[in-house]
């Protein structure tokens, strides 16, 4: 998927108005899903420190 400058501007506008963001991953998460969820959450925390970011997996995170 390729994002346009318009997409990124829309995303920034949404984030600038947000007080909290919940990052979620799909059912039966694998390493890629968990890594992507954490990566986007940490990116938001770095660039928008006033936003409270939380993380949620529907299913338990695998032990391995």
Predicted model as a PDB file, atoms N, CA, C, CB and O in Angstrom, pLDDT in the B-factor column:
MODEL        1                                                                  
ATOM      1  N   UNK A   1       0.845  -1.177   0.000  1.00 74.00           N  
ATOM      2  CA  UNK A   1       0.000   0.000   0.000  1.00 74.00           C  
ATOM      3  C   UNK A   1       0.892   1.243   0.000  1.00 74.00           C  
ATOM      4  CB  UNK A   1      -0.962  -0.003   1.224  1.00 74.00           C  
ATOM      5  O   UNK A   1       1.858   1.328   0.758  1.00 74.00           O  
ATOM      6  N   UNK A   2       0.562   2.175  -0.838  1.00 86.00           N  
ATOM      7  CA  UNK A   2       1.308   3.432  -0.938  1.00 86.00           C  
ATOM      8  C   UNK A   2       0.412   4.562  -0.467  1.00 86.00           C  
ATOM      9  CB  UNK A   2       1.805   3.687  -2.396  1.00 86.00           C  
ATOM     10  O   UNK A   2      -0.731   4.689  -0.905  1.00 86.00           O  
ATOM     11  N   UNK A   3       0.943   5.379   0.426  1.00 87.00           N  
ATOM     12  CA  UNK A   3       0.189   6.519   0.928  1.00 87.00           C  
ATOM     13  C   UNK A   3       0.592   7.772   0.168  1.00 87.00           C  
ATOM     14  CB  UNK A   3       0.415   6.705   2.443  1.00 87.00           C  
ATOM     15  O   UNK A   3       1.775   7.992  -0.096  1.00 87.00           O  
ATOM     16  N   UNK A   4      -0.392   8.594  -0.184  1.00 95.00           N  
ATOM     17  CA  UNK A   4      -0.128   9.859  -0.861  1.00 95.00           C  
ATOM     18  C   UNK A   4       0.107  10.955   0.183  1.00 95.00           C  
ATOM     19  CB  UNK A   4      -1.308  10.239  -1.804  1.00 95.00           C  
ATOM     20  O   UNK A   4      -0.130  10.750   1.374  1.00 95.00           O  
ATOM     21  N   UNK A   5       0.565  12.091  -0.266  1.00 95.00           N  
ATOM     22  CA  UNK A   5       0.746  13.229   0.634  1.00 95.00           C  
ATOM     23  C   UNK A   5      -0.580  13.635   1.255  1.00 95.00           C  
ATOM     24  CB  UNK A   5       1.366  14.417  -0.113  1.00 95.00           C  
ATOM     25  O   UNK A   5      -0.625  14.062   2.408  1.00 95.00           O  
ATOM     26  N   UNK A   6      -1.652  13.503   0.497  1.00 95.00           N  
ATOM     27  CA  UNK A   6      -2.987  13.812   1.012  1.00 95.00           C  
ATOM     28  C   UNK A   6      -3.371  12.855   2.146  1.00 95.00           C  
ATOM     29  CB  UNK A   6      -4.028  13.739  -0.122  1.00 95.00           C  
ATOM     30  O   UNK A   6      -3.936  13.277   3.155  1.00 95.00           O  
ATOM     31  N   UNK A   7      -3.059  11.558   1.972  1.00 94.00           N  
ATOM     32  CA  UNK A   7      -3.324  10.568   3.023  1.00 94.00           C  
ATOM     33  C   UNK A   7      -2.573  10.933   4.300  1.00 94.00           C  
ATOM     34  CB  UNK A   7      -2.920   9.151   2.552  1.00 94.00           C  
ATOM     35  O   UNK A   7      -3.132  10.896   5.396  1.00 94.00           O  
ATOM     36  N   UNK A   8      -1.298  11.286   4.142  1.00 92.00           N  
ATOM     37  CA  UNK A   8      -0.476  11.628   5.310  1.00 92.00           C  
ATOM     38  C   UNK A   8      -0.973  12.893   5.991  1.00 92.00           C  
ATOM     39  CB  UNK A   8       0.984  11.802   4.900  1.00 92.00           C  
ATOM     40  O   UNK A   8      -0.945  12.985   7.218  1.00 92.00           O  
ATOM     41  N   UNK A   9      -1.424  13.860   5.219  1.00 95.00           N  
ATOM     42  CA  UNK A   9      -1.969  15.090   5.792  1.00 95.00           C  
ATOM     43  C   UNK A   9      -3.240  14.781   6.589  1.00 95.00           C  
ATOM     44  CB  UNK A   9      -2.265  16.128   4.678  1.00 95.00           C  
ATOM     45  O   UNK A   9      -3.444  15.329   7.672  1.00 95.00           O  
ATOM     46  N   UNK A  10      -4.080  13.915   6.058  1.00 95.00           N  
ATOM     47  CA  UNK A  10      -5.300  13.514   6.762  1.00 95.00           C  
ATOM     48  C   UNK A  10      -4.953  12.813   8.065  1.00 95.00           C  
ATOM     49  CB  UNK A  10      -6.165  12.597   5.878  1.00 95.00           C  
ATOM     50  O   UNK A  10      -5.564  13.079   9.100  1.00 95.00           O  
ATOM     51  N   UNK A  11      -3.972  11.918   8.017  1.00 91.00           N  
ATOM     52  CA  UNK A  11      -3.534  11.194   9.211  1.00 91.00           C  
ATOM     53  C   UNK A  11      -3.013  12.168  10.270  1.00 91.00           C  
ATOM     54  CB  UNK A  11      -2.442  10.164   8.849  1.00 91.00           C  
ATOM     55  O   UNK A  11      -3.346  12.043  11.448  1.00 91.00           O  
ATOM     56  N   UNK A  12      -2.199  13.136   9.849  1.00 93.00           N  
ATOM     57  CA  UNK A  12      -1.682  14.135  10.796  1.00 93.00           C  
ATOM     58  C   UNK A  12      -2.815  14.946  11.428  1.00 93.00           C  
ATOM     59  CB  UNK A  12      -0.697  15.081  10.087  1.00 93.00           C  
ATOM     60  O   UNK A  12      -2.796  15.211  12.630  1.00 93.00           O  
ATOM     61  N   UNK A  13      -3.792  15.335  10.626  1.00 94.00           N  
ATOM     62  CA  UNK A  13      -4.928  16.105  11.131  1.00 94.00           C  
ATOM     63  C   UNK A  13      -5.697  15.303  12.176  1.00 94.00           C  
ATOM     64  CB  UNK A  13      -5.863  16.510   9.977  1.00 94.00           C  
ATOM     65  O   UNK A  13      -6.081  15.839  13.215  1.00 94.00           O  
ATOM     66  N   UNK A  14      -5.919  14.030  11.904  1.00 93.00           N  
ATOM     67  CA  UNK A  14      -6.620  13.166  12.868  1.00 93.00           C  
ATOM     68  C   UNK A  14      -5.831  13.053  14.172  1.00 93.00           C  
ATOM     69  CB  UNK A  14      -6.852  11.760  12.267  1.00 93.00           C  
ATOM     70  O   UNK A  14      -6.405  13.134  15.258  1.00 93.00           O  
ATOM     71  N   UNK A  15      -4.526  12.867  14.063  1.00 94.00           N  
ATOM     72  CA  UNK A  15      -3.706  12.719  15.263  1.00 94.00           C  
ATOM     73  C   UNK A  15      -3.636  14.011  16.071  1.00 94.00           C  
ATOM     74  CB  UNK A  15      -2.305  12.272  14.884  1.00 94.00           C  
ATOM     75  O   UNK A  15      -3.668  13.975  17.301  1.00 94.00           O  
ATOM     76  N   UNK A  16      -3.542  15.131  15.401  1.00 93.00           N  
ATOM     77  CA  UNK A  16      -3.439  16.408  16.101  1.00 93.00           C  
ATOM     78  C   UNK A  16      -4.679  16.696  16.940  1.00 93.00           C  
ATOM     79  CB  UNK A  16      -3.218  17.533  15.106  1.00 93.00           C  
ATOM     80  O   UNK A  16      -4.598  17.420  17.932  1.00 93.00           O  
ATOM     81  N   UNK A  17      -5.818  16.139  16.555  1.00 92.00           N  
ATOM     82  CA  UNK A  17      -7.037  16.345  17.320  1.00 92.00           C  
ATOM     83  C   UNK A  17      -7.324  15.248  18.334  1.00 92.00           C  
ATOM     84  CB  UNK A  17      -8.183  16.462  16.392  1.00 92.00           C  
ATOM     85  O   UNK A  17      -8.324  15.310  19.049  1.00 92.00           O  
ATOM     86  N   UNK A  18      -6.455  14.245  18.402  1.00 96.00           N  
ATOM     87  CA  UNK A  18      -6.705  13.092  19.276  1.00 96.00           C  
ATOM     88  C   UNK A  18      -6.123  13.280  20.671  1.00 96.00           C  
ATOM     89  CB  UNK A  18      -6.129  11.837  18.655  1.00 96.00           C  
ATOM     90  O   UNK A  18      -5.059  13.875  20.842  1.00 96.00           O  
ATOM     91  N   UNK A  19      -6.836  12.765  21.659  1.00 97.00           N  
ATOM     92  CA  UNK A  19      -6.326  12.739  23.029  1.00 97.00           C  
ATOM     93  C   UNK A  19      -5.736  11.374  23.342  1.00 97.00           C  
ATOM     94  CB  UNK A  19      -7.441  13.084  24.033  1.00 97.00           C  
ATOM     95  O   UNK A  19      -4.823  11.252  24.159  1.00 97.00           O  
ATOM     96  N   UNK A  20      -6.271  10.341  22.679  1.00 97.00           N  
ATOM     97  CA  UNK A  20      -5.805   8.975  22.910  1.00 97.00           C  
ATOM     98  C   UNK A  20      -5.924   8.170  21.616  1.00 97.00           C  
ATOM     99  CB  UNK A  20      -6.614   8.300  24.054  1.00 97.00           C  
ATOM    100  O   UNK A  20      -6.793   8.423  20.782  1.00 97.00           O  
ATOM    101  N   UNK A  21      -5.030   7.198  21.475  1.00 97.00           N  
ATOM    102  CA  UNK A  21      -5.038   6.288  20.332  1.00 97.00           C  
ATOM    103  C   UNK A  21      -4.840   4.882  20.875  1.00 97.00           C  
ATOM    104  CB  UNK A  21      -3.925   6.660  19.279  1.00 97.00           C  
ATOM    105  O   UNK A  21      -3.980   4.658  21.727  1.00 97.00           O  
ATOM    106  N   UNK A  22      -5.635   3.930  20.386  1.00 96.00           N  
ATOM    107  CA  UNK A  22      -5.449   2.525  20.753  1.00 96.00           C  
ATOM    108  C   UNK A  22      -4.935   1.791  19.527  1.00 96.00           C  
ATOM    109  CB  UNK A  22      -6.783   1.881  21.281  1.00 96.00           C  
ATOM    110  O   UNK A  22      -5.576   1.780  18.476  1.00 96.00           O  
ATOM    111  N   UNK A  23      -3.768   1.177  19.677  1.00 95.00           N  
ATOM    112  CA  UNK A  23      -3.182   0.371  18.604  1.00 95.00           C  
ATOM    113  C   UNK A  23      -3.580  -1.078  18.840  1.00 95.00           C  
ATOM    114  CB  UNK A  23      -1.618   0.529  18.548  1.00 95.00           C  
ATOM    115  O   UNK A  23      -3.416  -1.606  19.940  1.00 95.00           O  
ATOM    116  N   UNK A  24      -4.104  -1.716  17.801  1.00 92.00           N  
ATOM    117  CA  UNK A  24      -4.561  -3.095  17.938  1.00 92.00           C  
ATOM    118  C   UNK A  24      -3.913  -3.960  16.855  1.00 92.00           C  
ATOM    119  CB  UNK A  24      -6.109  -3.174  17.850  1.00 92.00           C  
ATOM    120  O   UNK A  24      -3.423  -3.448  15.849  1.00 92.00           O  
ATOM    121  N   UNK A  25      -3.918  -5.264  17.073  1.00 89.00           N  
ATOM    122  CA  UNK A  25      -3.441  -6.185  16.040  1.00 89.00           C  
ATOM    123  C   UNK A  25      -4.500  -7.258  15.798  1.00 89.00           C  
ATOM    124  CB  UNK A  25      -2.082  -6.833  16.449  1.00 89.00           C  
ATOM    125  O   UNK A  25      -5.473  -7.368  16.543  1.00 89.00           O  
ATOM    126  N   UNK A  26      -4.295  -8.037  14.753  1.00 89.00           N  
ATOM    127  CA  UNK A  26      -5.286  -9.031  14.357  1.00 89.00           C  
ATOM    128  C   UNK A  26      -5.288 -10.243  15.286  1.00 89.00           C  
ATOM    129  CB  UNK A  26      -5.030  -9.477  12.931  1.00 89.00           C  
ATOM    130  O   UNK A  26      -4.401 -10.403  16.124  1.00 89.00           O  
ATOM    131  N   UNK A  27      -6.291 -11.083  15.124  1.00 89.00           N  
ATOM    132  CA  UNK A  27      -6.399 -12.310  15.927  1.00 89.00           C  
ATOM    133  C   UNK A  27      -5.192 -13.204  15.691  1.00 89.00           C  
ATOM    134  CB  UNK A  27      -7.698 -13.074  15.591  1.00 89.00           C  
ATOM    135  O   UNK A  27      -4.580 -13.173  14.624  1.00 89.00           O  
ATOM    136  N   UNK A  28      -4.858 -14.003  16.700  1.00 88.00           N  
ATOM    137  CA  UNK A  28      -3.697 -14.903  16.627  1.00 88.00           C  
ATOM    138  C   UNK A  28      -2.461 -14.150  16.138  1.00 88.00           C  
ATOM    139  CB  UNK A  28      -3.994 -16.099  15.692  1.00 88.00           C  
ATOM    140  O   UNK A  28      -1.888 -14.509  15.110  1.00 88.00           O  
ATOM    141  N   UNK A  29      -2.048 -13.114  16.861  1.00 89.00           N  
ATOM    142  CA  UNK A  29      -0.962 -12.261  16.371  1.00 89.00           C  
ATOM    143  C   UNK A  29       0.357 -13.024  16.247  1.00 89.00           C  
ATOM    144  CB  UNK A  29      -0.778 -11.066  17.298  1.00 89.00           C  
ATOM    145  O   UNK A  29       0.713 -13.849  17.088  1.00 89.00           O  
ATOM    146  N   UNK A  30       1.062 -12.709  15.161  1.00 88.00           N  
ATOM    147  CA  UNK A  30       2.403 -13.233  14.982  1.00 88.00           C  
ATOM    148  C   UNK A  30       3.384 -12.095  15.252  1.00 88.00           C  
ATOM    149  CB  UNK A  30       2.598 -13.833  13.546  1.00 88.00           C  
ATOM    150  O   UNK A  30       2.976 -10.989  15.602  1.00 88.00           O  
ATOM    151  N   UNK A  31       4.652 -12.364  15.091  1.00 87.00           N  
ATOM    152  CA  UNK A  31       5.665 -11.340  15.365  1.00 87.00           C  
ATOM    153  C   UNK A  31       5.518 -10.091  14.527  1.00 87.00           C  
ATOM    154  CB  UNK A  31       7.020 -11.904  15.149  1.00 87.00           C  
ATOM    155  O   UNK A  31       5.743  -8.983  15.014  1.00 87.00           O  
ATOM    156  N   UNK A  32       5.139 -10.260  13.264  1.00 91.00           N  
ATOM    157  CA  UNK A  32       4.956  -9.096  12.387  1.00 91.00           C  
ATOM    158  C   UNK A  32       3.822  -8.199  12.877  1.00 91.00           C  
ATOM    159  CB  UNK A  32       4.675  -9.550  10.951  1.00 91.00           C  
ATOM    160  O   UNK A  32       3.947  -6.975  12.881  1.00 91.00           O  
ATOM    161  N   UNK A  33       2.722  -8.816  13.286  1.00 90.00           N  
ATOM    162  CA  UNK A  33       1.570  -8.041  13.763  1.00 90.00           C  
ATOM    163  C   UNK A  33       1.918  -7.270  15.031  1.00 90.00           C  
ATOM    164  CB  UNK A  33       0.370  -8.965  14.023  1.00 90.00           C  
ATOM    165  O   UNK A  33       1.599  -6.088  15.161  1.00 90.00           O  
ATOM    166  N   UNK A  34       2.572  -7.949  15.954  1.00 91.00           N  
ATOM    167  CA  UNK A  34       2.939  -7.300  17.218  1.00 91.00           C  
ATOM    168  C   UNK A  34       3.969  -6.204  16.980  1.00 91.00           C  
ATOM    169  CB  UNK A  34       3.487  -8.334  18.220  1.00 91.00           C  
ATOM    170  O   UNK A  34       3.866  -5.117  17.548  1.00 91.00           O  
ATOM    171  N   UNK A  35       4.961  -6.487  16.143  1.00 93.00           N  
ATOM    172  CA  UNK A  35       5.978  -5.478  15.835  1.00 93.00           C  
ATOM    173  C   UNK A  35       5.404  -4.251  15.157  1.00 93.00           C  
ATOM    174  CB  UNK A  35       7.045  -6.073  14.961  1.00 93.00           C  
ATOM    175  O   UNK A  35       5.797  -3.127  15.470  1.00 93.00           O  
ATOM    176  N   UNK A  36       4.478  -4.454  14.232  1.00 93.00           N  
ATOM    177  CA  UNK A  36       3.842  -3.322  13.544  1.00 93.00           C  
ATOM    178  C   UNK A  36       3.014  -2.486  14.509  1.00 93.00           C  
ATOM    179  CB  UNK A  36       2.957  -3.820  12.395  1.00 93.00           C  
ATOM    180  O   UNK A  36       3.047  -1.256  14.469  1.00 93.00           O  
ATOM    181  N   UNK A  37       2.272  -3.167  15.377  1.00 94.00           N  
ATOM    182  CA  UNK A  37       1.451  -2.467  16.365  1.00 94.00           C  
ATOM    183  C   UNK A  37       2.335  -1.617  17.285  1.00 94.00           C  
ATOM    184  CB  UNK A  37       0.620  -3.478  17.196  1.00 94.00           C  
ATOM    185  O   UNK A  37       2.052  -0.442  17.519  1.00 94.00           O  
ATOM    186  N   UNK A  38       3.398  -2.220  17.798  1.00 94.00           N  
ATOM    187  CA  UNK A  38       4.295  -1.482  18.686  1.00 94.00           C  
ATOM    188  C   UNK A  38       5.007  -0.351  17.955  1.00 94.00           C  
ATOM    189  CB  UNK A  38       5.321  -2.424  19.300  1.00 94.00           C  
ATOM    190  O   UNK A  38       5.174   0.741  18.499  1.00 94.00           O  
ATOM    191  N   UNK A  39       5.423  -0.614  16.724  1.00 95.00           N  
ATOM    192  CA  UNK A  39       6.135   0.404  15.952  1.00 95.00           C  
ATOM    193  C   UNK A  39       5.297   1.642  15.693  1.00 95.00           C  
ATOM    194  CB  UNK A  39       6.588  -0.172  14.642  1.00 95.00           C  
ATOM    195  O   UNK A  39       5.771   2.761  15.889  1.00 95.00           O  
ATOM    196  N   UNK A  40       4.057   1.460  15.256  1.00 94.00           N  
ATOM    197  CA  UNK A  40       3.208   2.634  14.984  1.00 94.00           C  
ATOM    198  C   UNK A  40       2.866   3.363  16.280  1.00 94.00           C  
ATOM    199  CB  UNK A  40       1.909   2.212  14.254  1.00 94.00           C  
ATOM    200  O   UNK A  40       2.787   4.591  16.308  1.00 94.00           O  
ATOM    201  N   UNK A  41       2.665   2.600  17.352  1.00 96.00           N  
ATOM    202  CA  UNK A  41       2.375   3.230  18.637  1.00 96.00           C  
ATOM    203  C   UNK A  41       3.532   4.067  19.142  1.00 96.00           C  
ATOM    204  CB  UNK A  41       2.026   2.182  19.660  1.00 96.00           C  
ATOM    205  O   UNK A  41       3.344   5.194  19.600  1.00 96.00           O  
ATOM    206  N   UNK A  42       4.726   3.512  19.056  1.00 96.00           N  
ATOM    207  CA  UNK A  42       5.904   4.254  19.522  1.00 96.00           C  
ATOM    208  C   UNK A  42       6.188   5.466  18.631  1.00 96.00           C  
ATOM    209  CB  UNK A  42       7.134   3.332  19.560  1.00 96.00           C  
ATOM    210  O   UNK A  42       6.650   6.496  19.121  1.00 96.00           O  
ATOM    211  N   UNK A  43       5.918   5.353  17.340  1.00 95.00           N  
ATOM    212  CA  UNK A  43       6.084   6.485  16.434  1.00 95.00           C  
ATOM    213  C   UNK A  43       5.127   7.614  16.825  1.00 95.00           C  
ATOM    214  CB  UNK A  43       5.841   6.051  14.967  1.00 95.00           C  
ATOM    215  O   UNK A  43       5.519   8.781  16.861  1.00 95.00           O  
ATOM    216  N   UNK A  44       3.884   7.266  17.116  1.00 96.00           N  
ATOM    217  CA  UNK A  44       2.904   8.271  17.546  1.00 96.00           C  
ATOM    218  C   UNK A  44       3.358   8.900  18.862  1.00 96.00           C  
ATOM    219  CB  UNK A  44       1.489   7.636  17.705  1.00 96.00           C  
ATOM    220  O   UNK A  44       3.288  10.119  19.018  1.00 96.00           O  
ATOM    221  N   UNK A  45       3.820   8.087  19.807  1.00 96.00           N  
ATOM    222  CA  UNK A  45       4.286   8.623  21.098  1.00 96.00           C  
ATOM    223  C   UNK A  45       5.440   9.611  20.915  1.00 96.00           C  
ATOM    224  CB  UNK A  45       4.727   7.475  22.024  1.00 96.00           C  
ATOM    225  O   UNK A  45       5.495  10.631  21.601  1.00 96.00           O  
ATOM    226  N   UNK A  46       6.352   9.317  20.002  1.00 96.00           N  
ATOM    227  CA  UNK A  46       7.501  10.202  19.768  1.00 96.00           C  
ATOM    228  C   UNK A  46       7.089  11.533  19.166  1.00 96.00           C  
ATOM    229  CB  UNK A  46       8.505   9.525  18.858  1.00 96.00           C  
ATOM    230  O   UNK A  46       7.567  12.585  19.591  1.00 96.00           O  
ATOM    231  N   UNK A  47       6.207  11.494  18.181  1.00 95.00           N  
ATOM    232  CA  UNK A  47       5.851  12.712  17.453  1.00 95.00           C  
ATOM    233  C   UNK A  47       4.685  13.484  18.066  1.00 95.00           C  
ATOM    234  CB  UNK A  47       5.517  12.366  16.041  1.00 95.00           C  
ATOM    235  O   UNK A  47       4.511  14.671  17.788  1.00 95.00           O  
ATOM    236  N   UNK A  48       3.887  12.814  18.898  1.00 96.00           N  
ATOM    237  CA  UNK A  48       2.733  13.449  19.536  1.00 96.00           C  
ATOM    238  C   UNK A  48       2.717  13.063  21.018  1.00 96.00           C  
ATOM    239  CB  UNK A  48       1.394  13.027  18.831  1.00 96.00           C  
ATOM    240  O   UNK A  48       1.871  12.273  21.437  1.00 96.00           O  
ATOM    241  N   UNK A  49       3.641  13.610  21.815  1.00 95.00           N  
ATOM    242  CA  UNK A  49       3.757  13.185  23.219  1.00 95.00           C  
ATOM    243  C   UNK A  49       2.516  13.470  24.072  1.00 95.00           C  
ATOM    244  CB  UNK A  49       4.937  13.863  23.843  1.00 95.00           C  
ATOM    245  O   UNK A  49       2.372  12.890  25.148  1.00 95.00           O  
ATOM    246  N   UNK A  50       1.637  14.331  23.623  1.00 96.00           N  
ATOM    247  CA  UNK A  50       0.437  14.617  24.413  1.00 96.00           C  
ATOM    248  C   UNK A  50      -0.655  13.554  24.231  1.00 96.00           C  
ATOM    249  CB  UNK A  50      -0.113  15.984  24.035  1.00 96.00           C  
ATOM    250  O   UNK A  50      -1.624  13.525  24.990  1.00 96.00           O  
ATOM    251  N   UNK A  51      -0.499  12.689  23.235  1.00 97.00           N  
ATOM    252  CA  UNK A  51      -1.490  11.645  22.977  1.00 97.00           C  
ATOM    253  C   UNK A  51      -1.175  10.424  23.840  1.00 97.00           C  
ATOM    254  CB  UNK A  51      -1.514  11.261  21.468  1.00 97.00           C  
ATOM    255  O   UNK A  51      -0.039   9.951  23.874  1.00 97.00           O  
ATOM    256  N   UNK A  52      -2.189   9.925  24.532  1.00 97.00           N  
ATOM    257  CA  UNK A  52      -2.037   8.700  25.314  1.00 97.00           C  
ATOM    258  C   UNK A  52      -2.216   7.515  24.371  1.00 97.00           C  
ATOM    259  CB  UNK A  52      -3.067   8.642  26.501  1.00 97.00           C  
ATOM    260  O   UNK A  52      -3.278   7.357  23.769  1.00 97.00           O  
ATOM    261  N   UNK A  53      -1.186   6.683  24.239  1.00 97.00           N  
ATOM    262  CA  UNK A  53      -1.224   5.528  23.344  1.00 97.00           C  
ATOM    263  C   UNK A  53      -1.362   4.261  24.184  1.00 97.00           C  
ATOM    264  CB  UNK A  53       0.055   5.466  22.446  1.00 97.00           C  
ATOM    265  O   UNK A  53      -0.626   4.062  25.151  1.00 97.00           O  
ATOM    266  N   UNK A  54      -2.316   3.405  23.801  1.00 96.00           N  
ATOM    267  CA  UNK A  54      -2.454   2.111  24.467  1.00 96.00           C  
ATOM    268  C   UNK A  54      -2.401   1.014  23.411  1.00 96.00           C  
ATOM    269  CB  UNK A  54      -3.783   2.033  25.287  1.00 96.00           C  
ATOM    270  O   UNK A  54      -2.657   1.255  22.231  1.00 96.00           O  
ATOM    271  N   UNK A  55      -2.069  -0.180  23.849  1.00 94.00           N  
ATOM    272  CA  UNK A  55      -1.897  -1.315  22.956  1.00 94.00           C  
ATOM    273  C   UNK A  55      -2.853  -2.421  23.361  1.00 94.00           C  
ATOM    274  CB  UNK A  55      -0.439  -1.820  22.971  1.00 94.00           C  
ATOM    275  O   UNK A  55      -3.081  -2.649  24.549  1.00 94.00           O  
ATOM    276  N   UNK A  56      -3.419  -3.115  22.364  1.00 91.00           N  
ATOM    277  CA  UNK A  56      -4.397  -4.161  22.671  1.00 91.00           C  
ATOM    278  C   UNK A  56      -4.325  -5.273  21.628  1.00 91.00           C  
ATOM    279  CB  UNK A  56      -5.826  -3.571  22.730  1.00 91.00           C  
ATOM    280  O   UNK A  56      -4.363  -5.025  20.423  1.00 91.00           O  
ATOM    281  N   UNK A  57      -4.219  -6.505  22.124  1.00 87.00           N  
ATOM    282  CA  UNK A  57      -4.332  -7.684  21.262  1.00 87.00           C  
ATOM    283  C   UNK A  57      -5.577  -8.431  21.690  1.00 87.00           C  
ATOM    284  CB  UNK A  57      -3.055  -8.603  21.348  1.00 87.00           C  
ATOM    285  O   UNK A  57      -5.775  -8.666  22.881  1.00 87.00           O  
ATOM    286  N   UNK A  58      -6.425  -8.810  20.737  1.00 82.00           N  
ATOM    287  CA  UNK A  58      -7.660  -9.540  21.044  1.00 82.00           C  
ATOM    288  C   UNK A  58      -7.319 -10.889  21.666  1.00 82.00           C  
ATOM    289  CB  UNK A  58      -8.523  -9.734  19.766  1.00 82.00           C  
ATOM    290  O   UNK A  58      -7.932 -11.293  22.654  1.00 82.00           O  
ATOM    291  N   UNK A  59      -6.348 -11.580  21.093  1.00 82.00           N  
ATOM    292  CA  UNK A  59      -5.909 -12.874  21.598  1.00 82.00           C  
ATOM    293  C   UNK A  59      -4.623 -12.700  22.386  1.00 82.00           C  
ATOM    294  CB  UNK A  59      -5.710 -13.881  20.444  1.00 82.00           C  
ATOM    295  O   UNK A  59      -3.920 -11.707  22.198  1.00 82.00           O  
ATOM    296  N   UNK A  60      -4.299 -13.631  23.255  1.00 80.00           N  
ATOM    297  CA  UNK A  60      -3.046 -13.539  24.011  1.00 80.00           C  
ATOM    298  C   UNK A  60      -1.838 -13.510  23.071  1.00 80.00           C  
ATOM    299  CB  UNK A  60      -2.923 -14.721  24.991  1.00 80.00           C  
ATOM    300  O   UNK A  60      -1.835 -14.128  22.007  1.00 80.00           O  
ATOM    301  N   UNK A  61      -0.832 -12.783  23.496  1.00 76.00           N  
ATOM    302  CA  UNK A  61       0.420 -12.721  22.741  1.00 76.00           C  
ATOM    303  C   UNK A  61       1.144 -14.056  22.949  1.00 76.00           C  
ATOM    304  CB  UNK A  61       1.320 -11.492  23.200  1.00 76.00           C  
ATOM    305  O   UNK A  61       1.248 -14.527  24.082  1.00 76.00           O  
ATOM    306  N   UNK A  62       1.642 -14.665  21.878  1.00 74.00           N  
ATOM    307  CA  UNK A  62       2.347 -15.936  22.041  1.00 74.00           C  
ATOM    308  C   UNK A  62       3.566 -15.792  22.937  1.00 74.00           C  
ATOM    309  CB  UNK A  62       2.767 -16.483  20.687  1.00 74.00           C  
ATOM    310  O   UNK A  62       4.198 -14.736  22.960  1.00 74.00           O  
ATOM    311  N   UNK A  63       3.899 -16.829  23.667  1.00 76.00           N  
ATOM    312  CA  UNK A  63       5.052 -16.787  24.564  1.00 76.00           C  
ATOM    313  C   UNK A  63       6.368 -16.770  23.802  1.00 76.00           C  
ATOM    314  CB  UNK A  63       5.023 -17.972  25.506  1.00 76.00           C  
ATOM    315  O   UNK A  63       7.366 -16.256  24.308  1.00 76.00           O  
ATOM    316  N   UNK A  64       6.386 -17.323  22.593  1.00 69.00           N  
ATOM    317  CA  UNK A  64       7.625 -17.393  21.816  1.00 69.00           C  
ATOM    318  C   UNK A  64       7.783 -16.149  20.970  1.00 69.00           C  
ATOM    319  CB  UNK A  64       7.646 -18.645  20.928  1.00 69.00           C  
ATOM    320  O   UNK A  64       8.766 -16.018  20.242  1.00 69.00           O  
TER     321      UNK A  64                                                      
ENDMDL                                                                          
END                                                                             
